[in-house]
Amino acid sequence: MDSPKLDVPAILYGVAVVSVIVLLVAAIPIGFNTVFYASLSNTYSYQTVIPGVPFYIGLITIRLPFDPTYGATFAALTAVCAILIGLAAVQGGGLFRALRATPREGVRPLFVNPLSATVIILGASLLLTSLLDFVQTSVGIQAGGVSGDPLELLVSFTLAGFIEEIGYRFFLIGVPLFIVLLITRSSIATSLKALWRPSAAWDVKATSEEGRSLQQSHKALVILLIVFSSLVFGLAHYVAHSGWDVGKISEAALDGGALAYLYVRYGLHTAIIYHWATDYALNAFAFYGQAVNGVPWTADSLYSLVPGYDVVYLVGIPGSLYIAYRVMIWYAHRLDSPPVPVPEAPQQL
């Protein structure tokens, strides 16, 4: 009996996904070493107090009523993110099960596990953002960039994934959907699950025509909320006056769409992991290089480019092609599907 043929490209892609996951995990001890043991800043240290941690609800900024230190903030949030990565790794049958299935079933199993799916979408969206930035820059539209004390930036990058995902995804998508679910008399359990993962609102297929219509309305609402939250997310980067220019609006909105999809499809923890990876994990090595070897942190330093290239070229390009292929298959299937017959109205006597 012939053994099943192995999908070699899928195996290689699985290896690339694992390499990014290893990179993200390695960024955790690198960051701890940089914050607590290296001389990254001449102005601040891990014992410096943060005067009021910011919290966002859309374009509204709120200062939380406590003043933690840089070290405590970094350690607590990094520990939470490590837990979230572990949670995503065991969901959907587990990361190892998805990797074992890849040689026989292709890359599809990698989209079942939330952690590998997050890495794939991270690579694809970073690739698209890079292409958008290239196009905008070529016509004179600049995205700008942030600057400041390196330790302050490193801790703020760690913080951003939490406060921004709660502020722009949880409050602008999850909370409105939660309210609508309660109004439409959905169960409390379903409504609460939808706060964490909005797609829980239509997990169970409705058995009645009214139920199916209601679920379609919920999906349409979520799509509108995704668009709205992404646009607000893009605009917030520009109006915050933190160094971003007008070109950042479209780039952040594109990333916001990817973050919103992860939140809706897999849960809030995957959006936080994506955001944390983009802001913190891919820059932790550059900050470590500045602290140890005196190489200033910049977006085009060797310490920044190597992790970014790993994500964009090894994962982003193949992942983008596969996602585009699946979209075309879905669209072609819709075109080939026969139209649903509409019953004729009864004739009046």
N, C-alpha and C positions, 0 to 999 in steps of 0.2 A: 504494500500500500504506500503510495507516494506521500511524503510529508508535505504539509501545507507550505506554499511559497511565502517567504518572508518579504515584507515591505521594507527594503533597505533605506530608501529616503525617509520613511517615517521613523525608522530606528535612529538615523542620524539626527533627525529633528528632535526626537525625544531626548537625545544626549545634549543637544543645544539648550533645550528647556531646562534640563537638570543643571547645566552649567550656570545658568542665570540664577536658579534657586540657590545653588551653592554660593554664588556671588552675594546674594541678598543676605544669606545667613552669615557669611564671613564679615559683612559690613557691621554686624552687631559688636563683636569684640574689637574691631578696628575703631569704631566710634567710642567705645568705653575707654580704650587706651588714649585716644586723642583728647577726650574731655577731661579725664581724671589724672592722667599721668604725663601728658605731653604739654609743652609750653606753646599752645596755639595762639594765645592772645596776650598782649602786653597791658591790656586794660581790664579785662574781666577774668574770672576764674570760676571753677565749678561751685564755689561758695558764694558767688555774687547773687543777690536777690533780684528777681524779676518783678518790677513794680506793676502788678496787675496783669494777669494773663488775658489776652484778648479772646473774645468768642464772637462768632459771626452768625447772624441769621439773615441771609441774603446780603443786602448792602448795609445792614445795621450792625454796628460794632458795640459789643458790651464788654466791660472789664470785669473779670471775675473777682470776687471779694477775698482773695488770698494772694500772698506774695511768696511763691516758692523760689528756691535757688535754681540756678542753671543746672547744677548737678542732679538735684532731686527730680526736676522736670524731665531731664534727659533719661535718667535711669528708669523712672516709672513708665514713661511712654514707650521706651524701647522694650521693656519687659512685657508690656501689654501687647506690643506689636509681635513679639516673638510668640506669645500665646495665640494670637490671631493667625499667624502663619501655620502653627501646629494644628489649629482647628481646621483651616482650609485644606491642609494636607490629608486629613483623615476623612473628609467628607466626600460624598459622591463615590463611595466604594474605596476611596483611598488613592493616594498618588502612586503607590507601588503597583496597585492593581491596574491603573490606567497605563503605566509604563509597560507592564507585562503584556497588556492587550495590544499595544501599539504595533509590534512586529506582524501581527496577524490581521488587525482591523484598521490599520492606518492611524492617522492623527485624531480621528473622531473621539476616541476614549479620553484624550487629553482635555477635551472640552467638557467632559463629565466631572472631572475633579476641579474644584474651585481654584486651587493653587496653580496648577498647570495652565488652566484657562486664563487666570489673571496674568501670568507671565506672557502668554501668547498675545493677549490683547494689549498688554503693555508694549511689547515690541512693535506690534502693528501700528498703534497710535503714535508712538514716538517716531516711527518712520514717516507717517503721514504729516506729523507736526514739523519734522525736519524739511520735508518737501514744501510744505506751506511756507515755512520761514524763508526758504530759498527763493520761492516765487515772489514773496512780498518784498524781500530785500532787493531783488533784482529790479523792482520798479520803485524803489526808494521808500518803502514802508518798513520802518524799523520796529522791532519788538522790544528793544531795550534790555535791561538786566538789573539785577539787584547788586548792591554793594554794601559794605559795612564791616564791622569787626567780625573776624572769622568764627570765633566761638559763639557769638550772638547769632550769626547766620546758621551755624550747624545746629544749634538748639532750636531755632525757629523753624528750620527745615523738618526737624523731628516733630515739632508741635503741629505744623501745618496740616499734615495728613489727618489728624484727629479733629481739630477745630473746624476745618473747612469741609470735611465730609459730613460732619454732623450739621454744620450750618447750611450747606448748599444742597446736599443730597437728602439727609434725614428730614430736615425741617421744610424743604421746598418740594419734596416728592413724597416722602413717607407719611408725614403728618397730614397733608391735605387728603391723601388717599385713605388714611385711617379714619378721618372725619366722614368722608363720603361713604365708606363701608359701614360705619355705624348708622348713618342716616338711612342707608338702603337696607338696614336690618340684617347685615351679615353677622355671623357669630363673633363673639368677643375674641375667641381663640384665633380665628382667621384674621381679624382686624389687627391683633397684636403681632401675629407672625408677619403681616404685611408691613409693619413698621420696620422690622429687621430686613425683610426681603419682600418687596412689593409684589413680585410674581406669585407669592403665596395666595393672592386674591383670586387667582384662577387656576390653582393647583388641581382642584377636583373639578372635573367637567360637569357642567350643569346638566340636569336631566330634563328640564322643561324649556320651552321656547322663551319664556320670560327670563329664566335664569341665564340662558345663553346670551340673550340681548343685554342683560345687566353686566355680564362679564365682558362683553365687547365694549360696553360703555366705560368700564373700569380700565381696560387696556387703552382705549382712546384717551382717557384722562391722563394716564401715566405717560403716554407719548407726548402730550402737550406739556406736562410738567417737566419731562426730560429736556425738551426744547427750551422752556422758560428758564429752568435752573442752569442750563449750560450757558445761555446768553448772559444771565446775571453773573455767573461765575467768571465769564470772560470780561465783562464790563468792570467787575469789582477789582480785577488786577490793575486796570488802567486808572480808575478813580482813586485808588488807594495812595497814589503818589509815592510808591515805594521804589521807583526806578524803571518801571515798565512803561513802554511807549504804546502808541495806538495799535501797532501790529500785534501786540500781545492779546488783544481782545479776541480775535479770531482763533489764535493758537490755543488760548486757554479754553475757549468755547468748544473747540474740537476735543481737547482732553476731557472737558467736562462731560461731553457726550459719552466718551468711553467709560468714565467713572460712573455715570448714571446707569449705563447698561450693566456694568458689573454689580452695582447696588441692586438694581431691579432683578437681575437674573440669578445672582448667587448670594447676595447679602451685603450688608454694610461693611463687614470685615474685609471683603475683597477690595472694595473701593479704598478703604484705609490702607491696605497693603500696597495697592497700585500707587497711591499718592505718596506714601512713605518711601517706596522704592524710587520714585522719580525725584523727589526732593532730597531725601536723606541718603539712601543706600548708594545711589550712583555718584554721590558727591563725597561720601565719607572717606574714600581712599584719597581724594584730592586734598581734603583738609588734613588727613594724616600725613600726606606728603609735604604739606606746608609746615606742619608742626615739627616733623622730624628732619626733613631735608631742606627746608626753607624755600620750597617751590610754591609761589603764590597760587592760591585757589583761583582758577578761572575756568570758564566753560571749555576752553580749548587746550588746557594743559594735558600732558600725557596721562596723569592720574585720573582725569575726568573722561578722556576720550576712549581709553581701553574698555572700561565697563560699558560705556555707551555704545561702542561699536559691537561689543558682544551681544547686547540686547537687540540693537537695530538690525545688524547684518545677519547674525546667526538665527535669530528668532523672528524679527520683524518682517523681513522680506518674504521668507517662506510662509509665515503666518498670514500676511496680507494677501498673498496669492491664493491661499486656501480659502480664506474668508470670502474673497471676491468670487472664487469658483462656486462656493456654496450658495452665495447670493444669486448668481446666474442660474444655478440649477433650480433654486426656489422660484425664481421669476419665470423660467421656462415652464416649470410645472404648473404655475398659475395660468399661463397662456394656453397650455394644452388642456386644462381642465374644462369640461363642458359646462356651459352656463346652467345655473339652477333655474328650472322652469318655474315661471310665475303663474299661479292659478288664475284662470279667467274669472272675472267678476260675474256673479249670477245675473242672468237677464231679467229685466223687469217685465212683469206680466201686464 
